[in-house]
Amino acid sequence: MAVKDEGDGAFRALFHIATSDSPREYRFDVDPAFELFPLEDGGITVRTADGDLAGTIAPPWAVDRNGVAVPTDYTIAGNTVIQRVHPSTSTAFPIVADPFWVPALMVMGHLTRHAITQAAARGVSQALIKQVVQNGVRTAGKKGTSVFTQGKGANRIRVIVDNKTGNIITVTKG
């Protein structure tokens, strides 16, 4: 296994499955202070006991020596994430598999259409949205959201994030 720091708290753990006799299951223990929830796309959200988003584990992937996708999935067992890789008889070894941890502060690709529209109408760039989420003051919002605020007066930016999905719901200015 090779761990690659992607910056801002994100990392990859690349697994090299050398032969058909190599292990096909890899376990990651997550701090018991967090709860794990599967996502429809195969990824996992990691939340605090209060339900706030701590980060996500991206959907798993694996490819063989020829770049052909190999079926893989996650299972959650308590606070352990298990990635299983399922090669077939035609799989060309070695296989590379990759679980990818993305902390909540980097979950920025999930802007809702409403958030994109509101940000554009207010002249707020995605880079500024990321800065507000990373450096702004965080408060609890309504109905399972967090509100990140930065600046004052006409320059105040508020970013509202869904704690369950990490989606940015809306952006306000002023």
SEMI-63414 format. One record per atom (N, C-alpha, C): x, y, z. Coordinates in steps of 0.001 Angstrom, whole numbers, padded with zeros to 6 digits, always signed. Atoms other than C-alpha are relative to their C-alpha. Example, Ala and Ser with C-alpha at 12.3 -4.5 7.8 and 13.67 -1.06 7.14 Angstrom:
BEGIN
+000890-001190+000000
+012300-004500+007800
+000900+001200+000000
-000820-001190-000060
+013670-001060+007140
-000770+001090+000730
! end
This chain:
BEGIN
+000852-001179+000000
+000000+000000+000000
+000892+001235+000000
-000682-001286+000032
+001204+003508-000827
-001029+001062+000346
+000889-001092-000374
-000372+006542+000835
+000540+001270-000636
-000391-001231+000671
-000311+009777-001167
-000789+001160+000592
+000622-001210-000538
-000994+013136+000489
-000412+000879-001173
+000524-000837+001076
-003234+015148-001848
-000136+001464+000420
+000089-001372-000487
-003052+018310+000291
-001348+000299+000636
+001210-000440-000693
-005657+020059+002469
-000672-001120+000782
+000553+001087-000811
-006116+016852+004508
-000520-001178-000790
+000453+001120+000839
-007062+014623+001546
+001161-000963-000217
-001045+000961+000327
-005183+011423+000897
-000575-001176-000774
+000304+001226+000736
-005182+008352-001337
+000791-001127+000630
-000713+001207-000418
-004255+004834-000290
-000061-000960-001186
-000034+000836+001195
-003198+002932-003405
+000445-001408+000367
-000309+001400-000272
-003255-000851-003123
+000469-000675-001266
-000546+000753+001117
-001213-003056-005387
-000303-001473+000262
+000359+001419-000130
-002733-006515-005802
+000786-000729-001083
-000987+000514+000953
+000146-008375-007423
-000459-001218-000796
+000360+001262+000657
-001301-011811-008205
-001394-000440+000428
+001326+000519-000360
-004499-013819-008044
-000008-000585+001411
-000097+000532-001372
-003234-015182-004688
+000095+001103+001055
-000140-001121-000936
-002890-011701-003128
-001327+000279+000698
+001245-000381-000680
-005405-010419-000563
-000843+000907-000883
+000939-000795+000801
-008501-008831-002106
-000896+000859+000875
+000796-000758-000959
-009863-007144+001007
+000953+000863+000819
-000839-000948-000722
-008421-004053+002678
-000869+000776+000971
+000784-000613-001077
-009582-002516+005967
+000612+001317+000439
-000389-001308-000519
-009481+001078+007200
-000827+000269+001239
+000722-000337-001222
-010374+001880+010768
-000197+001509+000065
+000349-001407-000140
-012138+005203+011324
-000234+000257+001483
+000157-000373-001408
-012075+006968+014691
-001439-000239+000447
+001356+000288-000484
-015058+005777+016783
-000846+001240+000287
+000762-001240-000201
-016054+009436+017293
-000848+000333-001230
+000716-000280+001241
-017367+009364+013705
-000953-001132-000349
+000951+000981+000505
-020296+007595+012056
+000166-000091-001510
-000169+000251+001427
-020130+006049+008585
-001350-000306-000637
+001264+000209+000700
-023011+006158+006084
+000271-000215-001485
-000212+000251+001431
-023058+004597+002594
-000772+000997-000860
+000646-000868+000980
-023913+006758-000403
-000418-000839-001205
+000510+000731+001162
-025814+005680-003514
+001068-000265-001046
-001036+000165+001021
-022707+006147-005681
+001111-000958+000417
-001008+000930-000488
-020722+003653-003590
+000976+000616+000977
-000865-000682-000953
-018888+006273-001549
-000583-000063+001405
+000415+000011-001407
-019238+006881+002182
+000126+001412+000553
-000153-001246-000740
-019975+009990+004231
+000450-000351+001408
-000499+000149-001364
-018198+010362+007548
-000516+001208+000759
+000630-001092-000750
-020115+012399+010135
+000349-000077+001476
-000190-000061-001448
-019643+013545+013699
-001248-000545+000674
+001161+000477-000761
-021985+012329+016429
-001168+000980-000104
+001043-001017+000160
-023906+015604+015910
-000577+000017-001410
+000498+000060+001361
-024436+014733+012257
+000702+000927-000975
-000734-000893+000890
-021981+017276+010858
+000932-000808-000898
-000852+000679+000957
-020072+016221+007774
+001466+000216+000353
-001448-000074-000240
-016415+015414+008547
+000750-000195-001311
-000628+000238+001289
-015635+014231+005030
-000704-001113-000734
+000549+001105+000774
-016318+011632+002395
+001123-000927-000428
-000901+000951+000638
-014645+008530+001112
-000589-000190-001388
+000483+000035+001382
-014938+008680-002674
-000355-001435-000397
+000335+001353+000464
-016511+005733-004530
+001265-000766-000358
-001213+000776+000256
-013999+002894-004838
+000209-000258-001490
-000309+000410+001360
-012236+002038-008059
+001199-000931+000035
-001144+000896+000173
-009784-000593-009217
+000162-000251-001489
-000291+000317+001395
-008092-001258-012554
+001104-001044-000066
-001047+001010+000172
-005997-004113-013857
+001153+000571-000830
-001204-000409+000724
-002662-003985-015706
-000328+000669-001337
+000384-000555+001298
-004476-003153-018961
-000898+001227+000101
+000869-001155-000184
-006492-000306-017458
-001480-000339-000025
+001394+000446+000002
-009690-002375-017408
-000533+000070+001434
+000608-000122-001331
-012005-001586-014494
-000268-001385+000586
+000261+001236-000739
-012245-004345-011887
-001069+000335+001045
+001040-000293-000991
-015418-004516-009761
+000575+000084+001418
-000435-000203-001377
-014855-003233-006235
-001115+000705+000758
+001036-000637-000811
-017051-002077-003353
+000489+000164+001422
-000250-000183-001424
-017054-000915+000244
-001078-000707+000794
+000919+000473-001019
-018655-002575+003226
+000355+000747+001275
-000234-000662-001281
-019071-000815+006554
-000276-001012+001105
+000147+000885-001160
-018517-002894+009702
+000373+000817+001233
-000271-000882-001134
-018898-000646+012737
+000718+001244-000478
-000799-001148+000440
-016154+001939+012291
+001166-000431-000883
-000996+000477+000949
-014213-000061+009748
-000595+000035-001402
+000367+000036+001409
-014411+000498+006003
+000803-001136-000621
-000658+001129+000653
-013642-002648+004044
-000173+000175-001503
+000080-000031+001463
-012778-002376+000358
+000319-001397-000500
-000184+001319+000601
-013198-005626-001546
+000143+000173-001507
-000242-000026+001434
-011882-006171-005064
-000370-001377-000553
+000553+001242+000546
-013527-008812-007296
+000513-000261-001420
-000506+000286+001343
-011266-009845-010201
-000701-001213-000613
+000558+001158+000714
-012529-012253-012850
+001154-000837-000553
-001036+000855+000587
-010662-015001-014662
+000748+000717-001128
-000666-000734+001074
-009834-012499-017431
+000766+001231+000500
-000700-001149-000560
-008356-009885-015060
+001505-000174-000169
-001456+000009+000176
-004730-009025-015899
+000650+000633+001230
-000674-000512-001205
-002688-008690-012700
+001283+000706-000420
+000509-000440-001295
-001475-006557-011055
-001219+000919-000141
+001147-000896-000109
-004513-004555-009946
+000402+001140+000937
-000165-001139-000907
-004422-001085-008405
-001397+000409+000449
+001284-000435-000574
-007280-000074-006073
+000270+001244+000840
-000243-001276-000649
-007782+003323-004465
-001179+000527+000791
+000952-000785-000806
-009884+004519-001557
+000568+001408+000167
-000438-001396-000020
-009715+008339-001466
-000810+000762+001035
+000631-000777-001067
-010495+010396+001686
-000014+001470-000387
+000149-001413+000293
-011823+013897+001084
-000617+000662+001235
+000577-000659-001174
-012248+016071+004209
-001089+000984-000406
+001151-000866+000285
-015372+018219+004448
+000409+001338-000580
-000420-001313+000499
-013410+021386+003785
+000348-000026-001477
-000308+000089+001424
-012568+020082+000317
-001203-000428-000829
+001176+000446+000747
-016048+018906-000624
-000593+001234-000678
+000379-001230+000676
-016448+021684-003135
-000581-000259-001382
+000525+000275+001318
-017530+019958-006319
-001491-000244+000026
+001400+000347-000182
-021035+019489-004959
-000859+001239+000207
+000849-001186-000083
-022699+022828-005618
-001330-000328-000657
+001312+000207+000608
-026423+022568-006183
-000207+001045-001089
+000317-000960+001067
-027883+024318-009218
-000391+001344+000611
+000402-001236-000676
-029446+026852-006838
+001231+000762+000500
-001203-000653-000522
-026059+027548-005196
+000809+000635-001129
-000740-000544+001143
-024387+028029-008599
-000673+001268-000514
+000754-001162+000474
-027132+030410-009703
+000155+001178+000957
-000103-001075-000997
-027019+032401-006452
+001403+000576+000038
-001388-000479-000025
-023204+032605-006461
+000277+000883-001221
-000224-000776+001220
-023149+033816-010071
-000712+001345+000060
+000776-001243-000086
-025869+036413-009435
+000639+000998+000971
-000614-000861-001017
-023891+037765-006475
+001491+000240-000251
-001410-000196+000329
-020465+037657-008151
+000945-000708+000941
-000833+000764-000926
-019083+035017-005788
+000565-001209-000753
-000659+001084+000734
-016548+032643-007372
+000055-001283+000835
-000154+001261-000720
-016089+028975-006491
+001221+000039+000904
-001186-000130-000851
-012628+029849-005155
-000347+000735+001296
+000411-000738-001194
-014225+032357-002764
-000895-000875+000883
+000846+000918-000780
-016835+029773-001719
+000881-000966+000792
-000917+000933-000678
-014035+027313-000897
+000707+000698+001157
-000680-000755-001046
-012202+030003+001089
-000917+000222+001203
+000949-000237-001090
-015332+030798+003132
-000219-001291+000798
+000211+001272-000702
-015897+027104+003931
+001241-000371+000805
-001231+000363-000700
-012247+026632+004896
+000335+000943+001146
-000476-000985-000972
-011701+029851+006856
-001085+000767+000741
+001079-000763-000621
-015107+031253+007770
-000420-000544+001352
+000560+000409-001287
-016928+031057+011077
-001148-000963-000278
+001028+001014+000214
-019063+027933+011236
-001014+000038+001135
+001082+000084-000978
-022447+027908+012973
-000997-001045-000486
+001043+000962+000376
-025290+025418+013035
-001117+000730-000716
+001120-000567+000737
-027959+026135+010474
-001282-000730+000350
+001283+000662-000211
-031548+024900+010214
-000027-001319-000751
+000281+001267+000672
-032591+021369+009300
+001250-000702-000512
-001169+000782+000369
-029178+019669+009303
+000986+000698-000915
-000963-000732+000824
-027088+022401+007734
+001035+000692+000889
-001007-000852-000632
-023946+024328+008630
+000104+001265-000823
-000134-001289+000663
-023493+028007+007825
+001422+000498+000246
-001355-000541-000074
-020011+029322+007052
-000081+001458-000415
+000104-001432+000236
-019661+033117+007246
+001380+000638+000058
-001258-000742+000006
-016794+035427+006368
-000278+001406-000492
+000148-001395+000411
-016530+039198+006055
-001095+000713+000772
+000998-000834-000681
-018774+042046+007198
-000718+000883-001001
+000759-000942+000801
-021426+044317+005800
-000286-000514-001405
+000286+000360+001388
-021802+044313+002005
+000928-001100-000519
-000963+001017+000421
-018783+041991+001732
-000161-001331+000741
+000207+001242-000750
-020168+039300+004057
-000503-001083-000955
+000390+001155+000807
-020400+035904+002329
-000460-001093+000961
+000514+001138-000771
-022538+033069+003748
-000153-001179-000949
+000112+001227+000782
-022269+029505+002436
-000720-001018+000879
+000786+000964-000768
-024881+026983+003575
+000230-001384-000593
-000384+001344+000412
-023845+023319+003448
-000900-001026+000676
+000783+001116-000532
-026018+020210+003894
+000965-000943+000723
-000911+000838-000779
-024355+018220+006699
+000006-001454-000436
+000086+001409+000379
-025535+014878+005344
+000755-000283-001299
-000579+000262+001313
-024374+015165+001732
+001265+000790-000279
-001117-000887+000294
-021805+017956+001877
-000293+000957-001132
+000367-000897+001089
-023670+019735-000915
-000126+001428+000489
+000175-001415-000302
-023485+023505-000937
-001368+000379-000524
+001406-000254+000325
-027129+024546-000869
-000192+001385-000600
+000161-001357+000513
-026877+028305-001349
+001160+000860+000466
-001030-000975-000298
-024557+031290-001226
-000670+001370+000041
+000548-001353-000074
-025503+034794-000062
+001147+000987+000183
-001006-001068-000163
-023612+038087-000076
-000705+001212+000555
+000551-001229-000573
-024196+041178+002016
-000716-000209+001288
! end
